[in-house]
Amino acid sequence: MNRRLFVTALAAALAAPSLALAQAYPSKPITIIVPFPPGGATDIVARLMGQKLSASLKQPVVVDNKAGATGAIGLSHVARSAPDGYTLIVATASSLGTNPAVSNVPFDPIADFTPIGLLAAEPMGLAVHPSVPANNVKELIAYAKANPGKLNMASFGTGSVSHLAGELFSSMAGIKMVHVPYKGAAPATADLIGGQVSIMFNSISVFVAPAKAGKLKLLASAGAERSRGILADLPTIAESGVPGFEASTWHAALGPANLPQDIVTLLSRELGAALKQPDVQEKLASMSLEPQGATPPQLSEQLRKDVAKWKKTVAEAGIKVR
């Protein structure tokens, strides 16, 4: 009997420190990795969420930019980090969805991470240079079929969501376009406006101002549903002759694999509460981003869907995995 009591007491003593640690989380600063340079949309979203987490969890939240390889450097760092809730990442559709489909990245986009929640999303937009004789998606497809290979499609990099959205559109519409990759969205958009390329998929907000100025023709949204506000009258590609087409950009919070469930629940709850705050919604709206629910199941479903879709797109387009 004494031995049993000793074993029980020993087990309780060993469990006590880990239980105390779990109950005390967070007890030190949290680092949010941004796998892109400072100043971009992902960086802004991460810093906004970091400020809110710091206020609600009563601990400093530090944003650390580890850019490179379309997000793979930052994601690899987090995948190797301890699953203790002190190293998180705000990743994107390109870094977790499309890049692993075309690159031999040193991580598994699903197995090596714990989903915490979707934060914000924005549909892609389809725009063409004014010289392209098409004012809607059906006219664009008809023109492309009559002139195979004449349309030059810009993207902000091979394997980016911009690139694969174009490849998916080509496949589903039964057309052929020539891919012209750029080192970033800004130079690609500049050349689209300048007429050096014909067509491009990009975050829909990027196209609004040049379209209003007559420098581009914004033909459609690539969202599953029509956008709200000033773009409510813009049709989707799916309703314009390519049923089922959808391509969106998103920003999401994740941790390393095997992140404890109580920590996931806490972070997801606090991020969800932050996304409901008026100042956060106002800031996201100014970037044409729509706040999401920040739930792990929502992100898990989105990630699995995107990984499967983009891998299929790469295989069907014959894109060589590098």
SVG drawing of the C-alpha trace seen along z (x, -y; Angstrom):
<svg xmlns="http://www.w3.org/2000/svg" viewBox="-24 -58 39 60">
<polyline fill="none" stroke="black" stroke-width="0.4" points="0.0,0.0 2.8,-2.4 4.5,-1.7 1.2,-2.5 0.9,-5.7 4.5,-6.6 4.0,-5.9 0.8,-8.0 2.5,-10.9 5.5,-10.7 3.3,-10.8 1.4,-13.8 4.6,-15.6 5.9,-15.0 2.7,-16.1 2.4,-19.3 5.1,-21.3 3.7,-20.6 0.2,-21.4 1.4,-24.6 3.1,-25.6 -0.1,-24.9 -2.1,-26.9 0.4,-29.8 0.5,-30.2 1.7,-32.6 4.3,-33.3 6.8,-35.0 6.9,-36.9 5.3,-35.3 7.0,-35.5 4.9,-35.7 7.0,-34.9 6.1,-36.6 7.6,-34.8 7.7,-37.9 9.4,-41.4 8.0,-44.1 5.3,-46.4 3.3,-43.9 -0.3,-42.8 0.8,-39.7 3.1,-41.8 0.4,-44.3 -2.1,-41.6 0.4,-39.9 1.3,-43.1 -2.3,-44.0 -3.1,-40.6 0.1,-40.8 -1.0,-44.0 -4.4,-42.6 -2.9,-39.3 -0.4,-41.3 -3.3,-43.3 -5.5,-40.3 -2.8,-37.9 -0.8,-40.4 2.5,-39.4 4.7,-41.1 4.1,-39.8 7.1,-40.2 6.8,-40.1 9.9,-38.7 10.2,-38.8 12.0,-35.8 11.5,-36.3 12.7,-34.2 11.8,-31.3 8.1,-32.4 7.7,-32.0 9.5,-28.6 12.3,-30.0 9.9,-31.4 7.7,-28.3 10.6,-25.9 11.7,-27.8 8.3,-27.4 8.0,-23.8 11.3,-23.1 10.2,-25.1 9.0,-23.7 5.2,-23.2 4.8,-25.4 2.8,-28.3 5.7,-30.8 6.5,-30.6 3.6,-31.2 3.4,-32.2 1.0,-34.1 1.1,-32.3 -0.7,-32.8 -2.3,-30.9 0.9,-31.3 3.3,-30.1 1.3,-27.1 -1.0,-26.4 0.7,-27.0 4.5,-27.1 4.6,-23.5 2.8,-22.4 5.7,-23.6 8.7,-23.6 10.4,-20.9 10.0,-22.7 11.5,-21.3 8.1,-21.0 4.7,-19.4 2.1,-22.1 -0.4,-20.0 1.5,-17.5 4.1,-20.0 1.7,-22.7 -1.2,-23.1 -4.0,-25.3 -5.1,-28.1 -7.4,-30.0 -8.1,-31.9 -7.6,-35.7 -8.4,-37.5 -9.1,-36.7 -9.5,-38.4 -10.6,-37.0 -8.3,-37.3 -9.3,-39.6 -9.0,-39.0 -7.8,-42.0 -6.7,-42.7 -4.9,-45.5 -7.4,-47.8 -6.0,-46.6 -7.4,-43.1 -10.7,-43.0 -12.8,-41.6 -15.1,-43.2 -16.2,-40.2 -15.0,-36.6 -17.0,-35.0 -15.5,-37.4 -12.0,-36.8 -12.3,-33.0 -13.7,-33.4 -10.8,-35.7 -8.2,-33.3 -9.6,-30.3 -9.5,-32.2 -5.9,-33.3 -4.2,-30.5 -0.9,-31.6 -1.4,-35.3 -2.3,-36.3 0.7,-36.9 -0.2,-36.2 1.8,-38.0 2.2,-36.6 4.2,-37.6 6.3,-34.5 6.3,-30.9 4.3,-28.9 2.6,-31.9 -1.2,-32.0 -1.3,-34.5 0.4,-32.0 -1.6,-28.9 -4.9,-30.8 -4.1,-31.6 -3.1,-28.0 -6.4,-26.8 -8.4,-29.3 -6.7,-28.2 -7.4,-24.6 -11.0,-25.0 -11.7,-27.4 -9.9,-25.3 -7.5,-28.1 -3.8,-28.6 -1.8,-31.6 1.9,-32.3 3.1,-32.6 5.4,-35.6 6.7,-35.4 7.8,-38.5 9.7,-39.0 6.7,-40.4 3.2,-41.8 4.3,-45.4 6.4,-45.0 3.9,-42.6 1.0,-45.0 3.1,-47.9 3.8,-45.9 0.1,-45.0 -0.8,-48.6 2.0,-49.4 0.8,-46.8 3.9,-44.6 1.6,-41.7 -2.1,-41.1 -3.7,-39.6 -3.1,-38.9 -4.7,-37.5 -3.9,-39.5 -5.5,-40.6 -8.7,-42.3 -8.0,-45.5 -4.8,-46.1 -6.9,-46.5 -9.6,-48.8 -7.8,-52.2 -6.2,-51.5 -9.5,-50.1 -11.3,-53.3 -8.6,-55.3 -9.2,-53.3 -5.7,-51.8 -7.0,-48.3 -10.2,-46.4 -11.3,-44.5 -13.4,-41.7 -14.3,-39.5 -13.7,-38.4 -12.3,-34.9 -14.1,-34.6 -16.7,-31.9 -19.2,-34.8 -19.4,-38.4 -17.4,-40.9 -19.2,-43.4 -19.3,-47.1 -18.1,-48.9 -17.4,-45.7 -20.8,-44.1 -21.7,-44.5 -18.6,-42.7 -19.5,-39.2 -17.5,-36.2 -15.6,-34.0 -17.8,-31.0 -21.0,-32.8 -19.4,-34.1 -18.8,-30.8 -16.4,-28.8 -18.5,-27.1 -16.6,-26.1 -13.7,-28.4 -12.4,-30.0 -9.0,-31.5 -8.5,-33.6 -5.6,-34.9 -5.7,-34.4 -3.8,-35.0 -3.8,-32.5 -2.3,-31.8 -0.5,-28.5 1.9,-26.9 4.2,-23.9 2.7,-20.4 1.5,-19.0 0.6,-22.3 -1.4,-21.6 -5.1,-21.8 -5.6,-24.2 -3.2,-26.7 -4.8,-26.3 -8.2,-27.0 -7.0,-30.0 -5.2,-31.6 -8.1,-30.9 -10.6,-32.5 -8.5,-35.6 -7.8,-36.0 -11.5,-35.6 -12.4,-38.2 -9.8,-40.6 -11.3,-40.2 -14.6,-41.4 -13.2,-44.7 -14.2,-47.7 -10.7,-49.1 -9.5,-45.8 -12.4,-45.4 -11.8,-49.0 -8.1,-48.3 -8.7,-45.1 -11.4,-46.8 -9.0,-49.5 -6.9,-46.7 -9.9,-45.1 -9.5,-42.1 -12.5,-40.4 -12.1,-39.2 -12.6,-35.4 -13.7,-33.3 -10.3,-32.3 -11.3,-28.8 -8.9,-25.8 -11.5,-23.6 -12.1,-26.5 -8.4,-26.8 -7.8,-23.1 -10.5,-22.7 -9.2,-25.7 -5.7,-24.4 -6.5,-20.8 -8.7,-22.1 -6.0,-24.5 -3.2,-21.9 -5.2,-19.4 -6.4,-21.9 -3.0,-23.4 -1.2,-20.1 -3.8,-19.0 -3.4,-22.2 0.4,-21.9 0.1,-18.3 -2.4,-19.1 -0.5,-22.2 2.7,-20.1 4.6,-22.6 8.0,-21.1 8.4,-20.9 11.7,-22.6"/>
</svg>
